[in-house]
Structures are given as C-alpha cells and as structure tokens.
Amino acid sequence: MTGIGGLAITGCIPHLPPQRHEEQTTSSALPLPQMDMTWQNQMTLRPYAPDVDDSNQIWHGHNDLFCTDAEKATTRKIDSTALNGLPLSTTLCCNGKVYILCQLSPDIYVYDPVSEQFTTEALPDSQSNIWFGKRLPGNPQLYLYVRNRGHLTIWDTELNKGRMISYPDNTDLWSGHYNPAEQALYSFTLDSKPARIIRFDIKKQVFEQPIPCPDPGMEVTGVNPIGDTLWCADRFTGRLYPYNWVSRSWGEPVSVPGAGTDFAFIGIGCSYQNLALYSLSTYQGAMKYDFNTNEYLSTPNEDIGLDGLPHHFLNSYLVFHPESHRFAYLSAPSNDKRYPLICYSLVSGERLLITGFDIWSPEKGYPDMKREGELHLFSSQS
C-alpha cells in the first residue's frame, strides 16, 4: 500500500481483491469520524444519489425506491411500479415530497410519503436527460442539470413548474456543488475543453462568465467547500485544486498519494468537520456517452479497472485535511464474504451518511458492481 500521511483505517485498506487485508487500525493525526456499518436486508443494484428529509429519512435507490431511517438504521422498500422500470438517478427532498430524477424521462416523479402515492409533472423540455440535481436548504427550487440539452432546469416545487436557463459559452455541465457561504452553485465542464469553472448566483439566478481552469484538460468531479476554498478533484489525474472563492483565484494543486496504484478515479463526496471527502474507483477509461440515448461510447476494454478486474467503486473514501495537507482513508470493513461499495454521501446535522451495497461475488471471487447486493448504510456514530 502506498503510504499516505495520517493513514487511518476503520476496515481494510482500499487495496483490491484478491490482495485483500484483514481489519486493522493505525493511529492518525486526523480527526476521522467513527463509523458504523449496518446491513439493511434489502437487495439492490447500485443505489444512486440520495437525499434526506426533515424527519431524517434517507430516500434513495436504483430500480426500487428505499426509505432508510438514519437514526434506527432500518430500511423499507417503496412500491415503485409507478416509475415504469426507470432507474432513480437522484432523489431530492423538498416541501414534504420526494422528487425523483430518472435520466431519460419527459417527467419528474414526485412521491408523497403521507399519501404513499406517486405523481408525475412534465419537465419543460421533454427530451431531457437529467442524472443529477441539487436541493438547497430553505429553498423551494430544485436545480436540475440537463446533460444533453445544454441548460439548467430550475424546478419550483411550490408551483410544480420548471424553467430553463441555458449554459453559457457552449459548455457541457453535468452537476453542481453548493457553497452555502456565498449561496452559489459551482459547475464544471467535462468533455468541452478548455476546462472552465462556472458560478451560478442563487440570488440573481444567473450564470456568471466562465472562469478558465489552471489546467485546460481538467475533468472535475468532487468539489468540497472548506473555509474560503473549494477543493476540486481532477478525477483522472489524482490532484486536488484549491479555488479561493473570495479572491477568485486558483492555488497550486495537491497530489494525492496512491493515485494510479491504489485507485484510478476520484469522484464526488462531501465536506464534513473541516475534512474533504471523495469517493474512489478503479475506473480508468474515458467515460464517453451519447446523452441523447444514454449509449456508452467507450470501448469494451475500458470496463477493466486498475487491478485488471471489472471496474468498481472502492470500500474506501479519500479524506483530505486542508489545514495540514494530510490524507487518510475512511474504509468500510471488508472480508472474504462482503465488499461494501461506498459511493454517495451526505451530511445530516452532525452525522455523515454514506450509502452503498455489497458487490462481492462469491462465484467470481472478486467485486462485481453489476450484480445485486445487500443495501447498507455507513454512518458516523451519533
């Protein structure tokens, strides 16, 4: 294992089967949260981006909608036949309802936990392909990124109506990251080059002029605000770039130890207790899609990850402490019967919540992200 300053492990280190390690613990100067793993007795494909409502219920899923009680760590499955088999890309909780994005769909699906009924509302662009959206605290609007049509849909949950704002400068924005300190969304280009960062002012409801990234080839995924800085992960290069939103300037990148040997891809994550957290994957392909059809355009050999096995997210999160520039891993315990993928995270009050599922295949003897596995919740201790 490549040495990482301040390494701390709550399960196994994030090396890949078959070279796996037993549970161990080492000391660390980083104040990592103590985590609990709870299995939910529900089978699922990879659960996508979750949200938590005012009652501390986590809403998430893939082909089924799940409701996980964050305090009791128990999950129930919702009858999701109304979704017509569409995958749940993102769930967003607002005004007592659960709003569900289903990628290629002319509608947004709305679930009412009180009546236990689904309804649909027509999106302003019926050809929309939406994978990700953002819900902001105290804001009745949802910000939905239309990947194939070059615009942001702003959905008003009080009016049940959406309006569109075009992306500036011919960019291909796919998701946004909220900085509550300045009430702004930050979005980044992926395929369109040179790479740019674009700020969306929530109060003014406008995109500002795109800002060039320090490396024109950057492909940013995770963005974590800490203090006056956004820590932006360049997903394939193993670098974190600091962007100071006060001075509106870039700083020198920080290289992540283990990039290219222990992981190949840095994904989205969250900020928690002055730590920047990022999901990790073995994926090392180009990740090219036709977003009008959702057709995967990359070559078949790109399905093979860094370790020579089918690519997958790891059972570990990267943890970065900006003040000391130290790194650590936050790992879910793995053994010869389970490999808990951890991917999407959110913070609810003082708790860190990470969802995922078991991808260990006993038949194949290695992780298989395409199989069904048991849902889990990896959460900090209350």
LINQUIQUI-V773780 format. One record per residue. N is the residue number from 1. RES is the residue in one letter. SS is DSSP state (H for helix, E for strand, C for the rest). OMEGA is omega in radians with two decimals (NA if undefined). BURIAL is 1 if it has 24 or more other C-alpha atoms within 12 Angstrom, else 0. Layout:
n = (N N)
res = (RES RES)
ss = (SS SS)
omega = (OMEGA OMEGA)
burial = (BURIAL BURIAL)
//
This chain:
n = (1 2 3 4 5 6 7 8 9 10 11 12 13 14 15 16 17 18 19 20 21 22 23 24 25 26 27 28 29 30 31 32 33 34 35 36 37 38 39 40 41 42 43 44 45 46 47 48 49 50 51 52 53 54 55 56 57 58 59 60 61 62 63 64 65 66 67 68 69 70 71 72 73 74 75 76 77 78 79 80 81 82 83 84 85 86 87 88 89 90 91 92 93 94 95 96 97 98 99 100 101 102 103 104 105 106 107 108 109 110 111 112 113 114 115 116 117 118 119 120 121 122 123 124 125 126 127 128 129 130 131 132 133 134 135 136 137 138 139 140 141 142 143 144 145 146 147 148 149 150 151 152 153 154 155 156 157 158 159 160 161 162 163 164 165 166 167 168 169 170 171 172 173 174 175 176 177 178 179 180 181 182 183 184 185 186 187 188 189 190 191 192 193 194 195 196 197 198 199 200 201 202 203 204 205 206 207 208 209 210 211 212 213 214 215 216 217 218 219 220 221 222 223 224 225 226 227 228 229 230 231 232 233 234 235 236 237 238 239 240 241 242 243 244 245 246 247 248 249 250 251 252 253 254 255 256 257 258 259 260 261 262 263 264 265 266 267 268 269 270 271 272 273 274 275 276 277 278 279 280 281 282 283 284 285 286 287 288 289 290 291 292 293 294 295 296 297 298 299 300 301 302 303 304 305 306 307 308 309 310 311 312 313 314 315 316 317 318 319 320 321 322 323 324 325 326 327 328 329 330 331 332 333 334 335 336 337 338 339 340 341 342 343 344 345 346 347 348 349 350 351 352 353 354 355 356 357 358 359 360 361 362 363 364 365 366 367 368 369 370 371 372 373 374 375 376 377 378 379 380 381 382)
res = (M T G I G G L A I T G C I P H L P P Q R H E E Q T T S S A L P L P Q M D M T W Q N Q M T L R P Y A P D V D D S N Q I W H G H N D L F C T D A E K A T T R K I D S T A L N G L P L S T T L C C N G K V Y I L C Q L S P D I Y V Y D P V S E Q F T T E A L P D S Q S N I W F G K R L P G N P Q L Y L Y V R N R G H L T I W D T E L N K G R M I S Y P D N T D L W S G H Y N P A E Q A L Y S F T L D S K P A R I I R F D I K K Q V F E Q P I P C P D P G M E V T G V N P I G D T L W C A D R F T G R L Y P Y N W V S R S W G E P V S V P G A G T D F A F I G I G C S Y Q N L A L Y S L S T Y Q G A M K Y D F N T N E Y L S T P N E D I G L D G L P H H F L N S Y L V F H P E S H R F A Y L S A P S N D K R Y P L I C Y S L V S G E R L L I T G F D I W S P E K G Y P D M K R E G E L H L F S S Q S)
ss = (C C C C C C C C C C C C C C C C C C C C C C C C C C C C C C C C C C E E E E E E E E E E C C C C E C E E C C C C E E E E E C C C E E E E E C C C C E E E E E C C H H H C C C C C C E E E E E C C E E E E E C E E C C E E E E E E C C C C E E E E E E C C C C C C E E E E E E E C C C C C E E E E E E C C C C E E E E E E C C C C E E E E E E C H H H C C C C C E E E E C C C C E E E E E C C C C C C C E E E E E E C C C C E E C C C E E C C C C C C C E E E E E E E C C E E E E E E C C C C E E E E E E C C C C E E C C C E E C C C E C C C E C E E E E E E E E C C E E E E E E E C C C C C C C E E C C C C E E C C C H H H H E C C C C C E C C E E E E E E E E E C C C C E E E E E E C C C C C C C C E E E E E E E E E C C E E E E E E E E C E E C C C C E E C C C C C E E E E E E E E C C)
omega = (3.08 -3.09 3.09 -3.12 3.13 -3.09 3.07 -3.02 3.06 3.06 3.05 3.06 -2.97 2.98 -2.93 3.02 0.15 -3.11 -3.04 -3.00 3.10 -3.13 -3.14 3.14 3.02 -3.13 -3.13 3.05 -3.11 3.14 -3.11 3.11 3.01 -2.98 3.03 3.04 3.11 3.12 -2.86 3.09 3.08 3.12 -3.08 2.80 -3.05 3.11 -3.08 -2.92 -3.08 2.94 -3.13 -3.10 -3.08 3.12 3.13 3.03 3.13 3.12 -3.05 3.09 3.09 3.01 3.06 3.04 3.12 3.01 -3.11 3.07 -3.04 -3.13 -3.10 -3.12 3.06 -3.04 2.98 -3.14 3.13 3.04 -3.01 -3.14 3.14 3.14 3.06 3.06 3.13 3.11 3.10 3.14 -3.08 2.98 -3.13 -3.07 -3.10 3.08 3.08 -3.13 3.07 -3.12 -2.99 3.07 -3.03 3.10 -3.08 -3.13 3.07 -3.02 2.88 -3.12 -3.08 3.10 3.10 -3.12 -3.14 3.14 -3.09 -3.12 3.01 2.93 3.09 3.05 -3.08 3.03 -3.12 3.07 -3.04 3.14 -3.03 2.93 -3.05 3.08 -3.01 3.05 -3.13 3.00 -3.07 -3.10 3.07 -3.09 -3.12 -3.11 3.04 -3.08 -2.96 -3.06 3.14 -2.93 -3.02 -3.00 3.01 3.09 3.03 3.01 3.08 -3.05 3.12 -3.08 3.10 -3.14 -3.03 -3.07 3.14 3.02 -3.01 3.02 -3.08 3.00 3.13 2.92 3.07 -3.07 -3.10 -3.09 -3.07 3.11 3.13 -3.13 -3.02 3.02 -3.06 -3.09 -3.13 3.14 -3.12 2.98 3.05 3.14 -3.07 3.03 3.01 -3.09 -3.10 -3.10 0.03 -3.10 3.14 3.02 -3.09 3.14 3.04 -3.12 -3.08 -3.12 -3.11 -3.12 3.13 2.93 3.05 -3.14 3.13 -3.13 3.14 3.03 -3.10 3.05 -3.06 3.14 -3.08 3.00 -2.97 3.03 -3.09 3.07 -3.07 3.11 3.04 -3.06 3.14 -3.03 2.97 3.14 -2.94 -3.12 2.98 -2.76 -3.07 -3.07 -3.13 3.13 3.03 -3.12 3.09 3.04 3.13 -3.05 3.06 3.13 -3.10 -3.12 3.11 3.01 -3.14 -3.14 3.07 3.12 -3.11 3.06 3.11 3.10 -3.12 3.09 -3.13 3.07 -3.11 -2.95 3.03 -3.08 -3.13 3.13 -3.12 2.99 -3.11 3.09 3.12 3.03 3.06 -3.07 -3.11 3.00 -3.08 -3.13 3.04 -3.05 -3.13 3.12 -3.09 3.08 3.14 -3.13 2.82 -3.02 3.00 3.14 -2.99 3.12 3.12 -3.02 -3.11 -3.09 -3.08 -3.10 3.08 3.02 -3.13 -3.06 -3.06 -3.07 -3.11 3.11 3.08 -3.03 -3.14 2.96 -3.09 3.02 -3.08 2.99 2.96 3.11 3.13 3.11 -3.03 -3.07 -3.10 -3.07 3.09 -3.12 3.03 3.00 2.99 -2.92 3.02 -3.05 -3.13 3.07 -3.07 3.10 -3.10 2.97 -3.07 2.99 2.99 -3.00 -3.02 -3.08 3.02 3.12 3.12 -3.06 3.14 -3.02 3.00 -3.11 3.10 -3.14 3.12 3.13 -3.09 -3.13 3.14 3.09 3.12 3.13 -3.09 -3.13 3.07 -3.12 3.12 -3.05 -3.09 -3.13 2.97 3.08 -3.09 3.09 3.05 3.01 3.10 -2.96 3.08 -3.11 -3.11 NA)
burial = (0 0 0 1 1 1 1 1 1 1 1 1 1 1 1 1 1 0 0 1 0 0 0 0 0 0 0 0 0 1 1 1 1 0 1 1 1 1 1 1 0 1 1 1 1 1 1 1 1 1 1 1 1 0 0 1 1 1 1 1 1 1 1 1 1 1 1 1 1 1 1 0 1 0 1 1 1 1 0 1 0 1 1 0 0 1 1 1 1 1 1 1 1 1 1 0 1 1 1 1 1 1 1 1 1 0 1 1 1 1 1 0 1 0 0 0 0 1 0 1 1 0 1 1 1 0 0 1 1 1 1 1 1 1 1 1 0 0 0 1 1 1 1 1 1 1 1 1 1 1 1 1 1 1 1 1 1 0 0 1 0 1 1 1 0 1 1 1 1 0 1 1 1 1 1 1 1 1 1 1 0 0 0 1 1 1 1 1 1 1 1 1 0 0 1 1 1 1 1 1 0 1 0 0 0 0 1 0 0 1 1 1 1 1 0 0 0 1 1 1 1 1 1 1 1 1 1 0 1 1 1 1 1 1 1 1 1 1 1 1 1 1 1 0 1 0 0 0 0 1 0 0 1 1 1 1 1 1 1 1 1 1 1 1 1 1 1 1 1 1 1 1 1 1 1 1 1 1 1 1 1 1 1 1 1 0 1 0 0 0 1 0 0 0 0 0 0 0 0 0 0 0 1 0 1 1 1 0 1 1 1 1 1 1 1 1 1 1 1 1 1 1 0 0 1 1 1 1 1 1 1 1 1 1 1 1 0 1 1 1 1 1 1 1 1 1 1 1 0 0 1 1 1 1 1 1 1 1 1 1 1 0 0 0 0 1 1 1 1 0 1 1 1 1 1 1 1 1 1 1 0 0)
//
